[in-house]
Amino acid sequence: MLLALCGTMIWGAWAVQRQDALAQKMIRLHVIANSDSDADQTLKLQVRDKVLDYTTGILQRAEDMEDAQTQLRDALGRIENIARREIVNRGYDYPVTAQLASTEFPLKEYDGFSLPAGEYMALRLVIGEGAGQNWWCVVYPPLCTAAATDLPQTAVSAGLTGDDVSLITEENTGYMLKFRSVELWEQLRQWLGKR
């Protein structure tokens, strides 16, 4: 029993370290709707599209993760204005805030790749009350807009290693087990931290 516990702790520590290393190479986009009404959820996606158009353009010029963060910080006012203008153009008067912040994310499967739960740097847009369902993806490297066939090339060109790409795009179900173990380990760490 003690041997199993030690094995689990070693596996958990390795999995968390792997997730942390992956998170240091990514910036996620997190758009939070005003509410769960159909209209607010549609608005969230319209704002997302405008922000993605703009951020994809500026982040294509980013040399690395640090440069990507600098580009986004410098553009936060412009990103907020783009989102605000889209909200007004759609007939709403919700406020919107944009920030670059460390954010906790659950395990998430996207089209062509998956990411483990954990803390990631995120470009967060909160529309109105921010009480609705949210939408997220990876804005740097620009995996939100990369086709599944372009995803490995896009990821590697932005600094992910071949092992990173393999981890997030594995065809077999092993990566989901690895990611689920990271999620459980993170929950245990948070629970222990509150005690």
QUILINMO-V609974 format. One record per residue. RES is the residue in three letters. PSI is psi in whole degrees, -180 to 180 (none if undefined). D_CENTER is the distance of its C-alpha to the mean C-alpha in whole Angstrom. Layout:
BEGIN
RES&PSI&D_CENTER / RES&PSI&D_CENTER
END
This chain:
BEGIN
MET&-45&37 / LEU&-38&36 / LEU&-41&35 / ALA&-41&33 / LEU&-44&31 / CYS&-43&31 / GLY&-43&30 / THR&-41&27 / MET&-40&26 / ILE&-45&26 / TRP&-45&24 / GLY&-43&22 / ALA&-41&22 / TRP&-45&21 / ALA&-41&18 / VAL&-41&17 / GLN&-42&18 / ARG&-43&16 / GLN&-43&13 / ASP&-42&13 / ALA&-40&14 / LEU&-43&11 / ALA&-30&9 / GLN&-8&11 / LYS&7&11 / MET&151&7 / ILE&126&6 / ARG&152&3 / LEU&130&5 / HIS&108&7 / VAL&123&10 / ILE&124&13 / ALA&159&16 / ASN&-46&19 / SER&-176&21 / ASP&9&21 / SER&153&23 / ASP&-41&23 / ALA&-44&24 / ASP&-35&21 / GLN&-37&19 / THR&-43&20 / LEU&-42&20 / LYS&-44&16 / LEU&-34&16 / GLN&-41&18 / VAL&-45&17 / ARG&-47&13 / ASP&-44&16 / LYS&-43&17 / VAL&-41&14 / LEU&-41&13 / ASP&-46&17 / TYR&-49&17 / THR&-33&14 / THR&-41&14 / GLY&-45&18 / ILE&-32&17 / LEU&-17&15 / GLN&-24&17 / ARG&-10&19 / ALA&133&17 / GLU&-31&19 / ASP&-176&17 / MET&-44&14 / GLU&-44&16 / ASP&-38&17 / ALA&-44&14 / GLN&-42&13 / THR&-45&17 / GLN&-45&17 / LEU&-42&14 / ARG&-44&16 / ASP&-25&19 / ALA&3&18 / LEU&-43&17 / GLY&-43&20 / ARG&-41&20 / ILE&-44&17 / GLU&-43&18 / ASN&-40&22 / ILE&-45&20 / ALA&-45&18 / ARG&-44&22 / ARG&-40&24 / GLU&-40&22 / ILE&-46&23 / VAL&-43&26 / ASN&-26&27 / ARG&3&26 / GLY&18&28 / TYR&162&26 / ASP&27&27 / TYR&142&24 / PRO&163&23 / VAL&141&19 / THR&143&17 / ALA&135&15 / GLN&158&13 / LEU&114&11 / ALA&153&11 / SER&128&10 / THR&141&8 / GLU&131&9 / PHE&146&7 / PRO&172&10 / LEU&134&10 / LYS&130&9 / GLU&130&11 / TYR&179&11 / ASP&103&14 / GLY&-11&15 / PHE&167&12 / SER&153&11 / LEU&139&8 / PRO&160&10 / ALA&154&10 / GLY&-172&10 / GLU&127&9 / TYR&153&6 / MET&137&7 / ALA&141&6 / LEU&109&8 / ARG&129&9 / LEU&121&12 / VAL&120&15 / ILE&125&17 / GLY&-126&21 / GLU&-20&21 / GLY&32&17 / ALA&3&19 / GLY&177&17 / GLN&154&15 / ASN&171&11 / TRP&138&9 / TRP&156&6 / CYS&-169&5 / VAL&116&5 / VAL&-26&7 / TYR&122&9 / PRO&158&10 / PRO&71&11 / LEU&-17&10 / CYS&-39&9 / THR&-4&13 / ALA&136&14 / ALA&155&17 / ALA&-35&17 / THR&-27&20 / ASP&-12&18 / LEU&-50&15 / PRO&-44&17 / GLN&-45&19 / THR&-45&16 / ALA&-46&14 / VAL&-40&17 / SER&-19&18 / ALA&5&15 / GLY&-3&16 / LEU&148&15 / THR&167&18 / GLY&-37&20 / ASP&-39&19 / ASP&-48&15 / VAL&-43&15 / SER&-42&18 / LEU&-44&16 / ILE&-16&13 / THR&8&15 / GLU&136&19 / GLU&-34&21 / ASN&173&22 / THR&0&21 / GLY&-38&21 / TYR&-32&18 / MET&-38&17 / LEU&-44&20 / LYS&-46&18 / PHE&-38&15 / ARG&-39&17 / SER&-37&19 / VAL&-44&16 / GLU&-45&15 / LEU&-40&19 / TRP&-42&19 / GLU&-42&16 / GLN&-40&18 / LEU&-44&22 / ARG&-43&21 / GLN&-41&20 / TRP&-45&23 / LEU&-34&25 / GLY&-25&24 / LYS&-12&25 / ARG&none&28
END
